[in-house]
């Protein structure tokens, strides 16, 4: 069985969220968003390491508030950088030697179905690199700075990238070692790996695997989680499941 390290970036500024706290630390149906996301990975038998990346200004708060969760779930913390790629690079320095593949999953995507994690992990283990994505369903317009339509694009072959994005460890480390030469138009980790000449396969994701960006997304994520059947617990109860118990 292939072994995976999981990096969960949570160092963004949350400028569009307009909440009292940054998105990863906001409560979603009783627990902080980042914790709900991490719980999708820490109990998997093929995951040997889980690293969450937090902005430097949030590190002290994060360690104090969530120390019990971090200890119980064996989650490591890395200090984030100015940009997303700096944050991922920081986490890559902490990789365990036995991690064969690395999955990167947004802290604010807590609704990805476990079955899709299974599928994208298996695909990456077989091919070397795979991501979740969904085909574009709506008509796509190119618009200028004055909000005038300049062009209608064909949506044939267009997909919207999601996470997890999963890569062979050596491919990802090599891509990050050369990221300074690839320009500033790179927007995700898959593009870095592609730029180094490696094929990246796409696994069809789900629209429910939304990235929480606004308050409206938060309400939608809560509706998605509540609509799913709750699995029966198979082990001891999580002693720090409810945020109120340790705040």
Secondary structure, DSSP 8 states (H G I E B T S, - for coil): ---EEEEEEE----TTT--SS-GGGSEETTEEHHHHHHHHHHT-TTEEEEEEEE-GGGHHHHHHHTHHHHHHHTEEEEE--SSHHHHHHHHHTT--TT--EEEE--TT-TT--HHHHHHHHHHHHHHSEEEEEEE--S-EEEE-TTS-EEEEE--TT-EEEEEEEEEEHHHHHHHHHTGGGS-S---SHHHHHHHTT---EEEE--TTS----SHHHHHHHHHHHHHS------SS--TT-SGGGT-
